[in-house]
Protein backbone atom coordinates (compact mmCIF):
# COMPACT_ATOMS: atom_id res chain seq x y z
CA UNK A 1 0.00 0.00 0.00
CA UNK A 2 1.34 3.42 -0.95
CA UNK A 3 1.02 6.40 1.34
CA UNK A 4 2.15 10.00 1.59
CA UNK A 5 4.77 10.49 4.26
CA UNK A 6 5.32 13.86 5.99
CA UNK A 7 8.98 14.27 6.93
CA UNK A 8 9.78 14.95 10.57
CA UNK A 9 11.84 17.82 11.93
CA UNK A 10 15.27 16.40 12.65
CA UNK A 11 18.01 17.24 15.12
CA UNK A 12 15.59 18.88 17.52
CA UNK A 13 15.24 17.82 21.14
CA UNK A 14 11.66 16.87 21.86
CA UNK A 15 10.39 16.62 25.40
CA UNK A 16 10.86 18.13 28.82
CA UNK A 17 13.91 20.02 30.00
CA UNK A 18 16.61 17.68 31.23
CA UNK A 19 15.47 14.90 28.91
CA UNK A 20 16.34 14.29 25.32
CA UNK A 21 14.31 12.67 22.56
CA UNK A 22 15.48 12.77 18.97
CA UNK A 23 14.22 11.32 15.70
CA UNK A 24 16.38 10.88 12.62
CA UNK A 25 15.25 9.78 9.17
CA UNK A 26 17.63 7.40 7.45
CA UNK A 27 17.69 5.31 4.28
CA UNK A 28 18.75 1.68 3.88
CA UNK A 29 19.74 0.22 0.51
CA UNK A 30 17.89 -3.09 0.23
CA UNK A 31 17.65 -5.19 -2.95
CA UNK A 32 18.04 -2.18 -5.23
CA UNK A 33 15.48 -0.06 -3.38
CA UNK A 34 15.67 2.58 -0.66
CA UNK A 35 13.93 1.85 2.63
CA UNK A 36 13.01 4.84 4.82
CA UNK A 37 13.20 4.29 8.56
CA UNK A 38 13.10 6.47 11.64
CA UNK A 39 15.67 6.01 14.37
CA UNK A 40 14.48 7.37 17.70
CA UNK A 41 16.60 7.76 20.79
CA UNK A 42 15.65 8.98 24.23
CA UNK A 43 17.78 9.63 27.29
CA UNK A 44 17.00 10.28 30.93
CA UNK A 45 13.71 8.38 30.77
CA UNK A 46 11.72 7.78 33.94
CA UNK A 47 8.71 5.48 34.16
CA UNK A 48 5.54 5.64 36.24
CA UNK A 49 6.86 2.87 38.55
CA UNK A 50 9.78 5.24 39.35
CA UNK A 51 12.31 3.17 37.43
CA UNK A 52 14.79 4.94 35.19
CA UNK A 53 16.62 4.30 31.93
CA UNK A 54 19.62 6.26 30.75
CA UNK A 55 19.07 5.43 27.07
CA UNK A 56 16.28 3.91 24.98
CA UNK A 57 16.22 3.48 21.23
CA UNK A 58 14.01 2.04 18.52
CA UNK A 59 13.67 1.88 14.77
CA UNK A 60 10.41 2.30 12.86
CA UNK A 61 10.48 1.27 9.21
CA UNK A 62 8.15 3.46 7.15
CA UNK A 63 8.60 1.64 3.82
CA UNK A 64 10.11 1.64 0.36
CA UNK A 65 10.66 5.07 -1.19
CA UNK A 66 8.56 5.55 -4.34
CA UNK A 67 9.06 9.34 -4.73
CA UNK A 68 11.54 11.16 -2.49
CA UNK A 69 10.81 14.69 -1.28
CA UNK A 70 8.68 15.55 -4.30
CA UNK A 71 6.76 18.47 -2.79
CA UNK A 72 5.28 20.15 0.27
CA UNK A 73 1.88 20.30 1.92
CA UNK A 74 -0.07 23.43 2.93
CA UNK A 75 2.05 23.72 6.11
CA UNK A 76 5.29 23.69 4.12
CA UNK A 77 6.23 20.21 5.33
CA UNK A 78 8.20 18.04 2.90
CA UNK A 79 6.39 15.04 1.40
CA UNK A 80 7.52 11.68 0.03
CA UNK A 81 5.57 8.74 -1.35
CA UNK A 82 6.25 5.50 0.53
CA UNK A 83 5.16 1.89 -0.07
CA UNK A 84 4.74 -0.33 3.00
CA UNK A 85 6.97 -3.37 3.45
CA UNK A 86 4.34 -6.12 3.71
CA UNK A 87 6.33 -9.24 2.84
CA UNK A 88 7.25 -11.04 6.08
CA UNK A 89 10.54 -12.42 4.72
CA UNK A 90 11.61 -8.92 3.62
CA UNK A 91 10.58 -7.50 7.00
CA UNK A 92 12.72 -10.14 8.71
CA UNK A 93 15.78 -9.39 6.56
CA UNK A 94 15.42 -5.62 6.93
CA UNK A 95 14.91 -5.99 10.66
CA UNK A 96 18.04 -8.13 11.03
CA UNK A 97 20.12 -5.63 9.03
CA UNK A 98 18.96 -2.67 11.10
CA UNK A 99 19.24 -4.42 14.48
CA UNK A 100 22.80 -5.50 13.78
CA UNK A 101 23.78 -2.10 12.35
CA UNK A 102 22.55 -0.16 15.38
CA UNK A 103 22.61 -2.79 18.13
CA UNK A 104 18.92 -2.13 18.87
CA UNK A 105 16.43 -4.84 19.65
CA UNK A 106 13.24 -3.01 18.63
CA UNK A 107 12.40 -2.66 14.93
CA UNK A 108 8.78 -1.97 13.94
CA UNK A 109 7.01 -1.69 10.59
CA UNK A 110 4.16 0.73 9.81
Buried (B, 14 or more C-beta within 10 A) or exposed (E): EEEEBEBBEEEEEEEEEEEBBBBEBBEBEBEEBBBBBBBBBBBBBEEEEEEEEEEBBBBBBBBBBBEBEEEEEEEEEBBBBBBBBEEEEBBEBBBEBBBEEBEBEEBEBE
